[in-house]
Amino acid sequence: MSVVGIRNVRKSYGQLEVLHGVSFDIEHGEFVALVGPSGCGKSTLLRMVAGLEEISDGEIAIGDRVVNDVAPKDRDIAMVFQNYALYPHMNVRDNMGFALRQRRIPKAEIKQRVDNAARILGLEQLLERKPRALSGGQRQRVAMGRAIVRNPNVFLFDEPLSNLDAKLRVQMRSELKELHQRLGVTTIYVTHDQIEAMTLADRVVVMNGGIVEQMGPPLELYDRPQSLFVAAFIGSPPMNFLPGEINEQGQLATVDGQVLALPVALALGGRVMVGFRPENLHLQETGWSATVAVVEPTGSETQITARMGETLIRVLIRGRTSVRPGETIHLSVAAKDLHVFDTASGRRLDVDG
């Protein structure tokens, strides 16, 4: 049985519908990330699971009961917010134990739960401090500790790392993943950062305009995106795209005059968009001609931005290169590394449909 069931869920604000019949299940112990651009509905959906937003239509089940009309405090969930939501007048120990005191849990059990969570999160030396005396990362640990002590059925995270600097975000990502591996609690995690989603989640739900574009393991979304939106959203640097038509030889004739062999047989004259990852492009003696615009070395790899006709192409080279801006380079990509999408529908085109 799934721990969380989201069944044809809709959300409207007056005449404006922002979620259009979203459905998926989350299994016991899964870490599922909801990702997408601002306004796609991911935070709204999370708040509906938490009971902080009313459901316009459909059902949300947690465990074996539908919770549409169940109060947030009775849903057996714990939520970690973007802004930490700590009580400034309470020390760390009291912040972490507050919800347990509200539920009239015995003091000895509260102390045991708080001490255990503090040990897991490395907060033992900070229990008597007030939030103002903590760093951003320490405050986020306290917010997570407050969720852990409740022993919930489901953890809900609403962009918990977005207020941290880049270095601390990477550190906290690792700590979150280790925490989930240790506790094994079913987790729903909302983020606009696809790198967070890819590195943390067992499965990723890509949302766009109030619908689910695709759901699956991170590498499945990366290797076989089912729509142009997913292909463009997942991956850093992002996928390259070339528009064109299928010629009489079953090849793609691009608007820039390039001709590509395709991995699938497609109908003559069909307008398509072909995508390929920057790391799948290779520098060759012959091939597509492109003029280098920008070279960005990072040490372990080099990103090249080149102009092919009117299209900018990103190339990711492992290691270093002597290529300089203004030079002409030649590129190739294997047919197996091409992703073909129907221009009209935006959907992936494959041999099996």
Steps between C-alpha positions, in 0.01 A plus 500: 500500500622850416567737790376805308240479225425806288196429285378739230568799725391842380539845650320815394504856624166628373497445125876437486595131513865453602507119536337297223429148622835393648536128587787288633586272793795511739616173652620430854846644562524679164661841459301679229595847376252736336688728262407760245509873428333761721123484472484137384293392805757297695481700826122520475485120471730456801286734708192302401667180625580686824144627535601866470306541173152370427452247218262617228447149363651152524644313798817493705559190711766450766530139605161335478280809544391790282609822671313762296311614812760405762670783695876544437588399857319168455659397168812338651731724297782739591590797282827691465456848356724719287533766772559250787202643702683482835369674811759775572433512877555123545833318511577212268378234745165674550455564127558133423266378775221754453264281295546214746408723794188607314405135472564454875774243450671418835805718574737204524398377152532851356854525636589160360364585152667843492834360618484225238420745218773737621751215490397403146530862380810602696313752715597373848716807576234746377193395698505802734556760226233730355446502120667842464827344619493232226624498141261435212607137477456449875151652489408265219622204708281617788200518266574144384544390861158637588358280223700191599385498865140459389573157342263580211377272226606756237756783489412805287777739394416833332820631334693462828843592358413803289608752766849349535812596308625272222767319703267435794225378266733229368594398855137493617400296194739226607376518858136477388574195288687331784215585739244340270713189459525474879134566589327355193197728539287569193595848378350755258745775412416813300778687320552719195859369480519198268848410633350462850221287360738278299746441785252448784197319363414138426244635253451848358165654402552771236209744506409767248190719487311297759555157342754219540723497193689186607572296813781251543850431633736796446720329241196378306382860465849602394552217250146475356306826545148453370439863404686804379431668834664222704791479256565874536442514876705201614876528453768760573620634264169452318434290192565649154219510242494524120169542311447355155310266266544139396639469145449221245791302646342502846760749625442824684565805285538787746415865441874571517577262213634210709403141416479242781440126496220416744469204740135438400311476171268800467243608243619714209435870551434478874613809689708395799734634763817300560678530835844388614686542828813723509713208623397288200660741253856423391768715342605347166714580194184510289129536580260783574673837483453742789670819612614516862342787693593430865738258676436435872764281671423363849808280541351152468298594191451777246171637368507645150221713355514504120282647228369266230316725255245682716506238776719505812638155587653400834783246503630340821857373482643280775833655592661795324526627144705746297190625314464880504214742421471579129635161386304267275444154648344184360252299702335158481242311703408131483150419374429306821549822699233695310157568650225566248180692585191590301495876459122534522435289810840523666492124566787257450501295176609137530482184288233361731296819482 
